[in-house]
Amino acid sequence: MSAVVAEAPVTGPYLATEKLRGALLWLIGFAGAFVFIEPSPYEIVGVVAIILFAANGLSLSAALAPLILLLILLNVGYATAVVQVSDQAKPVIWVLVSAFLATTAIFYAAMLGDNTQARLRWLLQGYLAAAVLASLAGIAGYLQVSDSLTELFLRYGRARGTFNDPNVLGAFLVLPGMLLLQRVLAGRRSQFLWSGMLLIVLMGGLFLSFSRAAWGQFGLCGVLLMAITFVTTRSASERVRIVTIAILGVMVIALFVAALLSIGQLADLFKERASFDQSYDVGPMGRFGRYILGAELALDRPFGIGPLQFPRFFPEDPHNTFLNSFMSGGWLAGFAYLTLTLVTVVSGLRFLFVATPWRPTYQAVYVAYLGVVIESAIIDIDHWRHYFLILGVLWGLMAVSRPYLKARAYQPQVA
């Protein structure tokens, strides 16, 4: 007998409550792009959503135990290390925000235990809508549609959209970009044109963010997703479609970039950002030099130096989340983040080829997670809302996919 249990139909009073939950999930996905103020709309909607779901029943699967334990250890490390700088308000607030964001990751994972497909769709549709709006805002700012928009949506000549930092805009667009790419590669024909148009909008915002890390992350994730999709499809025609789209996509991107670089100001900024010998990257106190010096300091500080204290010792922030976890939370937080990353990457591999109803989405989320943690080696992602969303969704999908893993042997084909 199959170990896979079909989801029960949503009816009656439960349906009305579930619609409210769906609306909140859409809103929290959408609010992730608006961080001009703190607390941001994301925090407000997130608190309401967590309270509503918890009040109506939110169960924690045993499969989520590693995620919960490691996030607790991470935040215990932060809370312990902040004692030494507890007279400063900002580090204390930083720790509280970290605890809240960890809670959201657990919430995303837990809420997918019921009505998985619908809840996943609501959340990611809100995220996609936010990504499109943020991209359009960044593009409008860069095109200098008006002075007020340019001032609001541009920073240092780079599109930042509805974010404070162009680098966060670029990274935020990776997951929705992968979801759209998945639809273009293997989705229904009716999705092809619309998804392709939205993907172009997101790539415009990504390019104009001039985030080298986001460019690399998007390229790596795109290649991985195409390879995984090619392997898991059983249709020869779909494989031809994937190869054709990959070839045409490279040509279109090359033409698109060439057209943009024909604009003098764009070309100059591109050359500057594409260079790996920036003044803040090289030298003993540059980005990479600080990694070595920071690692040496971490060896001498088992309890870290406390959140936001790295600039007291060095010219800038660590720009490396692995290092920052050791600095901000000591060895406990540092090893917790490192372990969480390794466990998630390795555990997630088991479900890439399992035939579940949400496998295409799972594959996009997994490669996006892989991309963001690789990027975390060169930038601080400690408080990126979308990182915790991706982390929670990935663990939630792993938990609900376990019955499928037990019921079916691996087959490189679409269910």
VOZAZA-588491 format. One line per field, with one value per residue (C-alpha): residue in one letter; residue number from 1; x, y, z; chain. Coordinates in nm, 2 decimals, decimal comma. Each point is the difference from the previous one (the first is absolute). Layout:
VOZAZA-588491
code [A | ...]
pos [NUM | ...]
px [X | ...]
py [Y | ...]
pz [Z | ...]
unit [A | ...]
This chain:
VOZAZA-588491
code [M | S | A | V | V | A | E | A | P | V | T | G | P | Y | L | A | T | E | K | L | R | G | A | L | L | W | L | I | G | F | A | G | A | F | V | F | I | E | P | S | P | Y | E | I | V | G | V | V | A | I | I | L | F | A | A | N | G | L | S | L | S | A | A | L | A | P | L | I | L | L | L | I | L | L | N | V | G | Y | A | T | A | V | V | Q | V | S | D | Q | A | K | P | V | I | W | V | L | V | S | A | F | L | A | T | T | A | I | F | Y | A | A | M | L | G | D | N | T | Q | A | R | L | R | W | L | L | Q | G | Y | L | A | A | A | V | L | A | S | L | A | G | I | A | G | Y | L | Q | V | S | D | S | L | T | E | L | F | L | R | Y | G | R | A | R | G | T | F | N | D | P | N | V | L | G | A | F | L | V | L | P | G | M | L | L | L | Q | R | V | L | A | G | R | R | S | Q | F | L | W | S | G | M | L | L | I | V | L | M | G | G | L | F | L | S | F | S | R | A | A | W | G | Q | F | G | L | C | G | V | L | L | M | A | I | T | F | V | T | T | R | S | A | S | E | R | V | R | I | V | T | I | A | I | L | G | V | M | V | I | A | L | F | V | A | A | L | L | S | I | G | Q | L | A | D | L | F | K | E | R | A | S | F | D | Q | S | Y | D | V | G | P | M | G | R | F | G | R | Y | I | L | G | A | E | L | A | L | D | R | P | F | G | I | G | P | L | Q | F | P | R | F | F | P | E | D | P | H | N | T | F | L | N | S | F | M | S | G | G | W | L | A | G | F | A | Y | L | T | L | T | L | V | T | V | V | S | G | L | R | F | L | F | V | A | T | P | W | R | P | T | Y | Q | A | V | Y | V | A | Y | L | G | V | V | I | E | S | A | I | I | D | I | D | H | W | R | H | Y | F | L | I | L | G | V | L | W | G | L | M | A | V | S | R | P | Y | L | K | A | R | A | Y | Q | P | Q | V | A]
pos [1 | 2 | 3 | 4 | 5 | 6 | 7 | 8 | 9 | 10 | 11 | 12 | 13 | 14 | 15 | 16 | 17 | 18 | 19 | 20 | 21 | 22 | 23 | 24 | 25 | 26 | 27 | 28 | 29 | 30 | 31 | 32 | 33 | 34 | 35 | 36 | 37 | 38 | 39 | 40 | 41 | 42 | 43 | 44 | 45 | 46 | 47 | 48 | 49 | 50 | 51 | 52 | 53 | 54 | 55 | 56 | 57 | 58 | 59 | 60 | 61 | 62 | 63 | 64 | 65 | 66 | 67 | 68 | 69 | 70 | 71 | 72 | 73 | 74 | 75 | 76 | 77 | 78 | 79 | 80 | 81 | 82 | 83 | 84 | 85 | 86 | 87 | 88 | 89 | 90 | 91 | 92 | 93 | 94 | 95 | 96 | 97 | 98 | 99 | 100 | 101 | 102 | 103 | 104 | 105 | 106 | 107 | 108 | 109 | 110 | 111 | 112 | 113 | 114 | 115 | 116 | 117 | 118 | 119 | 120 | 121 | 122 | 123 | 124 | 125 | 126 | 127 | 128 | 129 | 130 | 131 | 132 | 133 | 134 | 135 | 136 | 137 | 138 | 139 | 140 | 141 | 142 | 143 | 144 | 145 | 146 | 147 | 148 | 149 | 150 | 151 | 152 | 153 | 154 | 155 | 156 | 157 | 158 | 159 | 160 | 161 | 162 | 163 | 164 | 165 | 166 | 167 | 168 | 169 | 170 | 171 | 172 | 173 | 174 | 175 | 176 | 177 | 178 | 179 | 180 | 181 | 182 | 183 | 184 | 185 | 186 | 187 | 188 | 189 | 190 | 191 | 192 | 193 | 194 | 195 | 196 | 197 | 198 | 199 | 200 | 201 | 202 | 203 | 204 | 205 | 206 | 207 | 208 | 209 | 210 | 211 | 212 | 213 | 214 | 215 | 216 | 217 | 218 | 219 | 220 | 221 | 222 | 223 | 224 | 225 | 226 | 227 | 228 | 229 | 230 | 231 | 232 | 233 | 234 | 235 | 236 | 237 | 238 | 239 | 240 | 241 | 242 | 243 | 244 | 245 | 246 | 247 | 248 | 249 | 250 | 251 | 252 | 253 | 254 | 255 | 256 | 257 | 258 | 259 | 260 | 261 | 262 | 263 | 264 | 265 | 266 | 267 | 268 | 269 | 270 | 271 | 272 | 273 | 274 | 275 | 276 | 277 | 278 | 279 | 280 | 281 | 282 | 283 | 284 | 285 | 286 | 287 | 288 | 289 | 290 | 291 | 292 | 293 | 294 | 295 | 296 | 297 | 298 | 299 | 300 | 301 | 302 | 303 | 304 | 305 | 306 | 307 | 308 | 309 | 310 | 311 | 312 | 313 | 314 | 315 | 316 | 317 | 318 | 319 | 320 | 321 | 322 | 323 | 324 | 325 | 326 | 327 | 328 | 329 | 330 | 331 | 332 | 333 | 334 | 335 | 336 | 337 | 338 | 339 | 340 | 341 | 342 | 343 | 344 | 345 | 346 | 347 | 348 | 349 | 350 | 351 | 352 | 353 | 354 | 355 | 356 | 357 | 358 | 359 | 360 | 361 | 362 | 363 | 364 | 365 | 366 | 367 | 368 | 369 | 370 | 371 | 372 | 373 | 374 | 375 | 376 | 377 | 378 | 379 | 380 | 381 | 382 | 383 | 384 | 385 | 386 | 387 | 388 | 389 | 390 | 391 | 392 | 393 | 394 | 395 | 396 | 397 | 398 | 399 | 400 | 401 | 402 | 403 | 404 | 405 | 406 | 407 | 408 | 409 | 410 | 411 | 412 | 413 | 414 | 415]
px [0,00 | 0,13 | 0,14 | -0,11 | -0,32 | -0,19 | -0,09 | -0,35 | -0,24 | -0,04 | -0,37 | -0,24 | 0,12 | 0,35 | -0,01 | -0,08 | 0,29 | 0,23 | -0,08 | 0,10 | 0,32 | 0,06 | -0,04 | 0,24 | 0,26 | -0,03 | 0,04 | 0,31 | 0,15 | -0,07 | 0,11 | 0,35 | 0,10 | -0,08 | 0,26 | 0,03 | -0,11 | 0,03 | -0,21 | -0,08 | -0,34 | 0,16 | 0,04 | -0,36 | -0,16 | 0,24 | -0,11 | -0,37 | 0,04 | 0,20 | -0,26 | -0,30 | 0,16 | 0,11 | -0,35 | -0,16 | 0,25 | 0,35 | 0,18 | 0,37 | 0,11 | 0,28 | 0,18 | 0,04 | 0,20 | 0,34 | -0,11 | -0,15 | 0,29 | 0,27 | -0,19 | -0,04 | 0,37 | 0,08 | -0,21 | 0,12 | 0,35 | -0,11 | -0,18 | 0,30 | 0,24 | -0,21 | 0,03 | 0,35 | -0,15 | -0,34 | 0,04 | -0,04 | -0,35 | 0,07 | 0,17 | -0,29 | -0,25 | 0,21 | -0,03 | -0,38 | -0,04 | 0,21 | -0,22 | -0,31 | 0,13 | 0,10 | -0,36 | -0,13 | 0,21 | -0,15 | -0,35 | 0,05 | 0,11 | -0,28 | -0,29 | 0,09 | -0,10 | -0,36 | -0,16 | 0,36 | -0,06 | -0,25 | 0,20 | 0,33 | -0,17 | -0,14 | 0,33 | 0,21 | -0,25 | 0,02 | 0,38 | -0,01 | -0,22 | 0,24 | 0,29 | -0,16 | -0,10 | 0,35 | 0,16 | -0,23 | 0,07 | 0,38 | -0,03 | -0,22 | 0,26 | 0,29 | -0,19 | -0,05 | -0,37 | -0,02 | 0,25 | -0,20 | 0,00 | 0,37 | 0,08 | -0,23 | 0,09 | 0,37 | 0,31 | 0,36 | -0,12 | -0,14 | -0,36 | -0,12 | -0,37 | -0,20 | 0,31 | 0,26 | 0,28 | 0,05 | 0,16 | -0,31 | -0,22 | 0,21 | 0,01 | -0,38 | -0,07 | 0,17 | -0,27 | -0,29 | 0,24 | 0,05 | -0,37 | -0,07 | 0,29 | -0,14 | -0,34 | 0,18 | 0,20 | -0,26 | -0,33 | -0,32 | 0,02 | -0,26 | 0,26 | 0,29 | -0,06 | -0,12 | 0,27 | 0,26 | -0,11 | 0,01 | 0,34 | 0,14 | -0,13 | 0,17 | 0,32 | -0,01 | -0,02 | 0,27 | 0,24 | -0,06 | 0,06 | 0,36 | 0,05 | 0,28 | -0,10 | -0,36 | 0,11 | 0,21 | -0,27 | -0,26 | 0,22 | 0,11 | -0,36 | -0,13 | 0,26 | -0,07 | -0,38 | 0,02 | 0,22 | -0,24 | -0,30 | 0,16 | 0,08 | -0,34 | -0,22 | -0,11 | -0,10 | 0,24 | -0,18 | 0,04 | 0,37 | 0,03 | -0,20 | 0,24 | 0,31 | -0,16 | -0,10 | 0,34 | 0,17 | -0,25 | 0,01 | 0,38 | -0,03 | -0,28 | 0,18 | 0,32 | -0,20 | -0,18 | 0,32 | 0,17 | -0,29 | 0,02 | 0,38 | -0,04 | -0,10 | 0,32 | -0,09 | -0,12 | 0,31 | 0,23 | -0,19 | 0,00 | 0,38 | 0,05 | -0,24 | 0,13 | 0,35 | 0,14 | 0,26 | -0,22 | 0,17 | -0,22 | 0,07 | 0,38 | 0,28 | 0,06 | -0,32 | -0,20 | -0,30 | 0,21 | 0,28 | -0,25 | -0,12 | 0,35 | 0,04 | -0,36 | 0,05 | 0,31 | -0,20 | -0,28 | 0,25 | 0,07 | -0,36 | -0,21 | -0,29 | 0,05 | 0,02 | -0,37 | -0,23 | 0,09 | 0,34 | 0,22 | 0,05 | 0,16 | 0,29 | 0,00 | -0,09 | -0,33 | -0,24 | 0,12 | -0,21 | 0,01 | -0,29 | 0,21 | 0,25 | -0,26 | -0,18 | 0,32 | 0,06 | -0,35 | -0,09 | 0,33 | 0,08 | -0,35 | -0,17 | 0,28 | -0,01 | -0,38 | -0,02 | 0,27 | -0,18 | -0,34 | 0,14 | 0,16 | -0,29 | -0,25 | 0,21 | 0,06 | -0,35 | -0,16 | 0,18 | -0,20 | -0,32 | 0,11 | -0,11 | -0,29 | -0,33 | -0,22 | -0,28 | 0,23 | 0,33 | 0,06 | -0,05 | 0,22 | 0,28 | -0,02 | 0,01 | 0,29 | 0,22 | -0,09 | 0,10 | 0,33 | 0,06 | -0,08 | 0,23 | 0,28 | -0,05 | 0,00 | 0,37 | 0,06 | -0,28 | -0,21 | -0,34 | -0,07 | -0,32 | -0,11 | -0,37 | 0,00 | 0,28 | -0,21 | -0,30 | 0,20 | 0,15 | -0,34 | -0,18 | 0,28 | -0,02 | -0,38 | 0,00 | 0,26 | -0,23 | -0,31 | 0,20 | 0,12 | -0,30 | 0,07 | 0,36 | -0,10 | -0,27 | 0,19 | 0,35 | 0,20 | -0,11 | 0,14 | -0,34 | -0,30 | -0,28]
py [0,00 | 0,35 | 0,21 | 0,31 | 0,15 | 0,25 | 0,33 | 0,03 | 0,23 | 0,34 | 0,06 | 0,17 | 0,24 | -0,12 | 0,14 | 0,35 | -0,01 | -0,15 | 0,29 | 0,25 | -0,20 | 0,00 | 0,38 | 0,04 | -0,23 | 0,21 | 0,32 | -0,13 | -0,11 | 0,34 | 0,20 | -0,15 | 0,26 | 0,31 | 0,07 | 0,38 | 0,02 | -0,21 | -0,17 | -0,06 | -0,12 | -0,35 | -0,01 | 0,12 | -0,25 | -0,27 | 0,04 | 0,00 | -0,31 | -0,20 | 0,08 | -0,09 | -0,33 | -0,09 | 0,08 | -0,23 | -0,28 | -0,01 | -0,33 | -0,06 | -0,31 | -0,21 | 0,04 | 0,37 | -0,07 | 0,06 | 0,34 | 0,11 | -0,12 | 0,16 | 0,33 | 0,00 | -0,06 | 0,27 | 0,25 | -0,12 | 0,08 | 0,35 | 0,06 | -0,12 | 0,22 | 0,31 | 0,01 | 0,15 | 0,30 | 0,01 | 0,36 | 0,08 | 0,00 | -0,10 | -0,34 | -0,09 | 0,09 | -0,20 | -0,31 | 0,04 | 0,04 | -0,31 | -0,20 | 0,13 | -0,10 | -0,34 | -0,04 | 0,09 | -0,28 | -0,25 | 0,14 | -0,04 | -0,36 | -0,09 | 0,16 | -0,20 | -0,32 | 0,05 | 0,10 | 0,02 | 0,08 | 0,28 | 0,16 | -0,02 | 0,16 | 0,29 | 0,07 | -0,01 | 0,19 | 0,29 | -0,03 | 0,01 | 0,30 | 0,18 | -0,09 | 0,14 | 0,32 | 0,04 | -0,05 | 0,25 | 0,25 | -0,05 | 0,03 | 0,31 | 0,16 | -0,08 | 0,14 | 0,32 | 0,01 | 0,27 | 0,15 | -0,13 | -0,35 | 0,01 | 0,12 | -0,27 | -0,30 | 0,06 | -0,01 | 0,07 | -0,01 | -0,35 | -0,12 | -0,09 | -0,01 | -0,02 | -0,11 | 0,19 | -0,17 | -0,09 | -0,33 | -0,11 | 0,09 | -0,22 | -0,29 | 0,03 | -0,05 | -0,34 | -0,23 | 0,15 | 0,01 | -0,38 | -0,06 | 0,18 | -0,17 | -0,34 | 0,09 | 0,11 | -0,32 | -0,26 | 0,18 | 0,00 | 0,17 | 0,26 | 0,10 | 0,04 | 0,35 | 0,17 | -0,16 | 0,09 | 0,37 | 0,01 | -0,17 | 0,28 | 0,26 | -0,17 | -0,03 | 0,37 | 0,08 | -0,25 | 0,14 | 0,36 | -0,09 | -0,05 | -0,26 | -0,23 | -0,26 | 0,00 | -0,03 | -0,30 | -0,15 | 0,03 | -0,15 | -0,29 | -0,08 | 0,03 | -0,25 | -0,24 | 0,02 | -0,06 | -0,31 | -0,13 | 0,06 | -0,17 | -0,31 | -0,03 | 0,04 | -0,32 | 0,18 | 0,01 | 0,31 | 0,18 | -0,08 | 0,15 | 0,30 | 0,05 | -0,02 | 0,24 | 0,25 | -0,02 | 0,08 | 0,28 | 0,13 | 0,05 | 0,18 | 0,23 | 0,08 | 0,08 | 0,23 | 0,16 | 0,07 | 0,13 | 0,24 | 0,12 | 0,04 | 0,22 | 0,27 | 0,17 | 0,04 | -0,35 | -0,14 | 0,19 | -0,12 | -0,36 | 0,00 | 0,14 | -0,26 | -0,29 | 0,06 | -0,22 | 0,25 | 0,25 | 0,21 | -0,14 | -0,36 | -0,01 | 0,08 | -0,12 | 0,18 | -0,07 | -0,24 | -0,31 | 0,11 | 0,06 | -0,36 | -0,13 | 0,26 | -0,06 | -0,38 | 0,05 | 0,22 | -0,26 | -0,27 | 0,22 | 0,10 | -0,31 | 0,23 | 0,23 | 0,37 | 0,07 | 0,11 | 0,30 | 0,03 | -0,11 | 0,36 | 0,08 | -0,22 | 0,04 | 0,27 | -0,17 | -0,28 | -0,36 | -0,05 | -0,37 | -0,16 | -0,30 | 0,23 | 0,24 | -0,28 | -0,08 | 0,37 | 0,08 | -0,32 | -0,17 | -0,36 | -0,12 | 0,22 | -0,05 | -0,38 | 0,01 | 0,20 | -0,21 | -0,32 | 0,13 | 0,08 | -0,34 | -0,20 | 0,19 | -0,03 | -0,37 | -0,09 | 0,20 | -0,21 | -0,30 | 0,15 | 0,17 | -0,30 | -0,13 | 0,02 | 0,23 | 0,24 | 0,29 | -0,14 | 0,28 | 0,26 | -0,19 | -0,02 | 0,38 | 0,06 | -0,23 | 0,16 | 0,34 | -0,11 | -0,14 | 0,34 | 0,21 | -0,19 | 0,01 | 0,37 | 0,02 | -0,08 | 0,35 | 0,21 | 0,02 | -0,16 | -0,03 | 0,21 | -0,06 | -0,08 | -0,21 | -0,22 | -0,12 | -0,04 | -0,22 | -0,20 | -0,06 | -0,09 | -0,24 | -0,18 | 0,00 | -0,17 | -0,25 | -0,09 | -0,05 | -0,19 | -0,27 | -0,23 | 0,03 | -0,09 | -0,31 | -0,11 | 0,04 | -0,09 | 0,26 | 0,03 | 0,28 | 0,08 | 0,23 | -0,15]
pz [0,00 | -0,09 | 0,29 | -0,18 | 0,13 | -0,22 | 0,15 | 0,13 | -0,18 | 0,16 | 0,08 | 0,25 | 0,27 | -0,05 | -0,35 | 0,12 | 0,25 | -0,26 | -0,24 | 0,27 | 0,05 | -0,37 | -0,01 | 0,28 | -0,16 | -0,32 | 0,19 | 0,19 | -0,32 | -0,16 | 0,30 | -0,01 | -0,26 | 0,21 | 0,26 | 0,00 | 0,36 | 0,31 | 0,11 | -0,36 | -0,14 | -0,02 | 0,38 | 0,06 | -0,24 | 0,12 | 0,36 | -0,09 | -0,22 | 0,26 | 0,27 | -0,22 | -0,11 | 0,35 | 0,14 | -0,25 | 0,03 | -0,13 | 0,05 | 0,00 | -0,18 | 0,15 | -0,34 | 0,09 | 0,32 | -0,15 | -0,14 | 0,33 | 0,21 | -0,21 | -0,02 | 0,38 | 0,04 | -0,24 | 0,19 | 0,34 | -0,12 | -0,10 | 0,33 | 0,19 | -0,19 | 0,02 | 0,38 | -0,03 | -0,20 | 0,16 | 0,08 | -0,37 | -0,14 | -0,36 | 0,07 | 0,23 | -0,27 | -0,25 | 0,21 | 0,04 | -0,38 | -0,05 | 0,24 | -0,19 | -0,34 | 0,13 | 0,12 | -0,35 | -0,15 | 0,24 | -0,07 | -0,38 | 0,05 | 0,24 | -0,19 | -0,31 | 0,19 | -0,10 | -0,33 | -0,13 | -0,37 | 0,05 | 0,29 | -0,20 | -0,30 | 0,20 | 0,17 | -0,32 | -0,21 | 0,25 | -0,02 | -0,38 | 0,00 | 0,24 | -0,23 | -0,31 | 0,18 | 0,15 | -0,34 | -0,17 | 0,27 | -0,04 | -0,38 | 0,03 | 0,24 | -0,23 | -0,31 | 0,20 | -0,07 | 0,26 | 0,25 | 0,30 | -0,13 | -0,08 | 0,35 | 0,15 | -0,21 | -0,08 | 0,21 | -0,10 | -0,36 | 0,04 | 0,01 | 0,35 | -0,07 | 0,33 | 0,20 | 0,19 | -0,18 | -0,38 | 0,11 | 0,18 | -0,29 | -0,23 | 0,24 | 0,07 | -0,37 | -0,03 | 0,13 | -0,20 | -0,30 | 0,05 | 0,03 | -0,33 | -0,17 | 0,11 | -0,16 | -0,32 | -0,01 | 0,08 | 0,08 | -0,20 | -0,34 | 0,13 | 0,26 | -0,23 | -0,14 | 0,32 | 0,21 | -0,25 | 0,01 | 0,37 | 0,00 | -0,22 | 0,24 | 0,29 | -0,19 | -0,08 | 0,37 | 0,07 | -0,25 | 0,10 | 0,37 | -0,11 | 0,27 | -0,10 | 0,25 | -0,12 | -0,36 | 0,09 | 0,22 | -0,28 | -0,26 | 0,22 | 0,11 | -0,36 | -0,13 | 0,29 | -0,05 | -0,37 | 0,06 | 0,27 | -0,21 | -0,30 | 0,20 | 0,17 | -0,31 | -0,18 | -0,31 | -0,29 | -0,14 | 0,33 | 0,00 | -0,35 | 0,13 | 0,29 | -0,21 | -0,26 | 0,26 | 0,17 | -0,33 | -0,09 | 0,35 | -0,01 | -0,33 | 0,12 | 0,32 | -0,19 | -0,23 | 0,29 | 0,19 | -0,31 | -0,06 | 0,35 | -0,01 | -0,31 | 0,24 | 0,12 | 0,37 | 0,02 | -0,16 | 0,24 | 0,31 | -0,14 | -0,05 | 0,35 | 0,16 | -0,20 | 0,12 | 0,29 | 0,11 | 0,17 | 0,26 | 0,28 | -0,12 | 0,00 | 0,25 | 0,35 | 0,12 | -0,31 | -0,01 | -0,05 | 0,23 | 0,28 | -0,04 | 0,11 | 0,28 | 0,12 | 0,01 | 0,21 | 0,24 | 0,02 | 0,12 | 0,30 | 0,08 | 0,07 | 0,10 | -0,30 | 0,02 | -0,01 | -0,29 | -0,20 | 0,17 | -0,30 | -0,13 | 0,34 | -0,10 | -0,38 | -0,24 | -0,12 | 0,08 | -0,06 | -0,32 | 0,07 | 0,19 | 0,11 | 0,15 | 0,14 | 0,18 | 0,19 | 0,07 | 0,10 | 0,19 | 0,08 | -0,07 | 0,08 | -0,26 | -0,25 | 0,00 | 0,01 | -0,32 | -0,17 | 0,11 | -0,11 | -0,34 | -0,05 | 0,13 | -0,22 | -0,31 | 0,05 | 0,12 | -0,28 | -0,27 | 0,10 | -0,12 | -0,33 | -0,21 | 0,21 | -0,20 | 0,21 | -0,11 | 0,09 | -0,15 | -0,25 | 0,27 | 0,24 | -0,26 | -0,04 | 0,37 | 0,06 | -0,27 | 0,14 | 0,35 | -0,13 | -0,18 | 0,30 | 0,24 | -0,25 | -0,02 | 0,38 | -0,01 | -0,15 | 0,15 | 0,32 | -0,04 | 0,37 | -0,02 | -0,36 | 0,03 | -0,32 | 0,13 | 0,29 | -0,23 | -0,23 | 0,29 | 0,16 | -0,32 | -0,09 | 0,33 | -0,01 | -0,34 | 0,11 | 0,29 | -0,21 | -0,27 | 0,23 | -0,07 | -0,37 | 0,06 | 0,19 | -0,25 | -0,33 | -0,10 | -0,19 | -0,37 | -0,22 | -0,14 | 0,06 | 0,21]
unit [A | A | A | A | A | A | A | A | A | A | A | A | A | A | A | A | A | A | A | A | A | A | A | A | A | A | A | A | A | A | A | A | A | A | A | A | A | A | A | A | A | A | A | A | A | A | A | A | A | A | A | A | A | A | A | A | A | A | A | A | A | A | A | A | A | A | A | A | A | A | A | A | A | A | A | A | A | A | A | A | A | A | A | A | A | A | A | A | A | A | A | A | A | A | A | A | A | A | A | A | A | A | A | A | A | A | A | A | A | A | A | A | A | A | A | A | A | A | A | A | A | A | A | A | A | A | A | A | A | A | A | A | A | A | A | A | A | A | A | A | A | A | A | A | A | A | A | A | A | A | A | A | A | A | A | A | A | A | A | A | A | A | A | A | A | A | A | A | A | A | A | A | A | A | A | A | A | A | A | A | A | A | A | A | A | A | A | A | A | A | A | A | A | A | A | A | A | A | A | A | A | A | A | A | A | A | A | A | A | A | A | A | A | A | A | A | A | A | A | A | A | A | A | A | A | A | A | A | A | A | A | A | A | A | A | A | A | A | A | A | A | A | A | A | A | A | A | A | A | A | A | A | A | A | A | A | A | A | A | A | A | A | A | A | A | A | A | A | A | A | A | A | A | A | A | A | A | A | A | A | A | A | A | A | A | A | A | A | A | A | A | A | A | A | A | A | A | A | A | A | A | A | A | A | A | A | A | A | A | A | A | A | A | A | A | A | A | A | A | A | A | A | A | A | A | A | A | A | A | A | A | A | A | A | A | A | A | A | A | A | A | A | A | A | A | A | A | A | A | A | A | A | A | A | A | A | A | A | A | A | A | A | A | A | A | A | A | A | A | A | A | A | A | A | A | A | A | A | A | A | A | A | A | A | A | A | A | A | A | A | A | A | A | A | A | A | A | A | A | A | A | A | A | A | A | A | A | A | A | A | A | A | A | A | A]
